Amino acid sequence: MDRDEERALVALNCRPQLGAVGILELVKQAGSAAAVLAGPRRWVFPWRRSVLLEEPAALLARAVEEQDELRKLGARLLTLADLTEYPERFLNLAHPPPVAAVLGDLSSLEGEEKRIAVVGARACTAYGKEQARRFGAGFAVEGAVVVSGAARGIDQEAMRGALECGGRVVAVIGSGLDRPYPPDAAPLLKNIIEAGGAVLSEFPCGTAPMRGNFPRRNRLIAALADGEVLVQASQKSRSIITAALANEIGREIFGVPGALDSVVSLGPLSLVLDGAHLAVSPLQVLDFFEPVAPMATEDPVLLALEEQDLALDELAVLLGRPEDSLLYEIVEHELRGRLTRLPGGLYHRCGPRPARHAVRTPPPDGNGSGLRP
């Protein structure tokens, strides 16, 4: 690794208002980040804007402070100066982040597991929260990594759903790692790291959650994921922009259906009308990427509910199983869309009952054309 180049990139990343676009343009003009610092202080961009850089010593001193702060946090620094650990998925972007910092397990950013982004409105409905948690949990049960932005509402509910099922989560935030936003997300982010996930930011420490940061954050969410599920959003939501970014780099887009008289249903609906996939269950989304083997029809729980709806205690008695161990299987069936819990606590098997072997019996007229199930 070129340490000088890494530190120069960190120095430029600490310079306010440059951003990935500006840094990459300067590096293109000079040949390297180190050459930018060694060159003239005033640079002119092709879009007729100029920038006056501080003295190189001041910028490098800020880079040292940033690296020290990240070290104290226990964060790993990823830069374009060394692609060994840099997420390959970021290279699909027109302007990949020159610098990113990560808390947690780097393997959650890359690997064979599918990564699905679950995003949506902060001001969501109870139905939206329920679906976000359902999709997050369902993806986790199938071994997929959930990616989101840690915002209140849909993002946090999807993350909690994944964590509750033992899954891994990647949170991409729009502020410095030392200033998680929203502040009440700090315990959730800690749980994500402890569960083997990661928290990532391209913003230097001390960066406040300014409005312009979130479109930049959203492009990283889009890049990290194989597909994106929009649960609820208005037609002017930033989540729609994230979906557009994901579509531009070849990611699959899914919209969760909702009530037609709800403003936050219009975002997913507009995506579906524009060609996105309709998302009805976590398994259906994952099946788009790699078909998941269906559950055997001999599953005891499904067989027990073939003829009638039953409560948990009735299922436990019928199957001779403890209620607590049985409940885990029931939850998994619910996430896969095989069962639903009815008012009153009864469990109902969804979809058509599996066909049984038909046994031919003679009808009353004896012509041999009757079937007995």
C-alpha positions, 0 to 999 in steps of 0.5 A: 500500500502507498501510505502517502497516497492513502493519507493524501486521499484522506486529507482531500476527503476531509476538505469540505465541499469536495466530495467524491466527484471533486476528489476524483476529478483532482486526482484525474488532473494531477495523476494522484492524490499526493500530486494534488497536494504537491501541486498548485493550491487553486484548481479549476474543474471542467464545470467552471468551478474552482477550488482553493485548497489549504496549505498541504501541511494543514490538510495532512495534519487533518488527515493524521487526526482523522486516522487517529480518530478512526483508530480510536473508534476501532474502524477500518479505513478503506481507500482507492489507494489499496483495493485489497479490502476496498469493496469491489461493488463500489467500483460499479459507481461512476464516482466511487468513494475515494475513502470509506471507514467501516466499523465491524466485519468487512466480510459483510460487505463482500462475499457469496451471500446475497445482499438486499437493501430494504429502504423506505419512508421515515414517516411510514405506517404501521403496515409499512413497519410490519412489512419492513420487519417481515422482509428484513427477518425473511432475508436473514432467515435465508442467509442474506445480508440486509443493507439499509440507511439506519433512518427511523421508520422503514430502515430501522424496522428492516434492520431490527427484523434481520437482527432478531432472526440472527442475520447480518446487517450493513448500515450506511450512514450519512454522517461521520462514524463518531456522529451516528444519525439519528442519535437514537440509532446508536444502540441499533448500530452497536447491535449490528456490529456485535452481530457480525455486520458493519456500519459504513460511512464515507464522511470524515469524523465530525461530519454532521448529518446534512441534507446533501449527505444522504443522496451520497449515502444512498448510492453506496446502499445501491452499490452494496446490494444485489437488489433493493426493496422499497417498502413505503415512500412518497413519489418524491422520496429520497428512496426513489432516488436510491432505486434509480441509482440502483437501476443505473448500475444494474441492480434489481428493484422491487416494490412492496404493494400497499393501500392505494389511498396511502401516499406512501404506497405511491412510491413503490407503485410508481416503480412497479408501473415503470418496470420494477418487480412486485415484492410479495414475500422475502422468499419471492425476492430471493428466488429471483436471484437463485431459486430456493428449494421449496419446503417438503410437503411432509413438513409436520406443521404444514400437514397438521394445518392441512385440514383445520386452523389450530392454535399454538398449544393445540399444535404442540399437543398434536405434534408432541412438541414443546411450544417454544421450539415449535414457535420458531418453525411457525415464525419461519413458515410465516416469513416464507408466506406459508402460514398466517396468524388469524385473529384469536391466535389460530394459525392458518395454512396459506395457499392451495393444499398439496394434492393427495394421491387420487384413488379411483372408486366406482361412482353410483352408476358403476362406470368407473369415472369417479375419484375419491380424494 
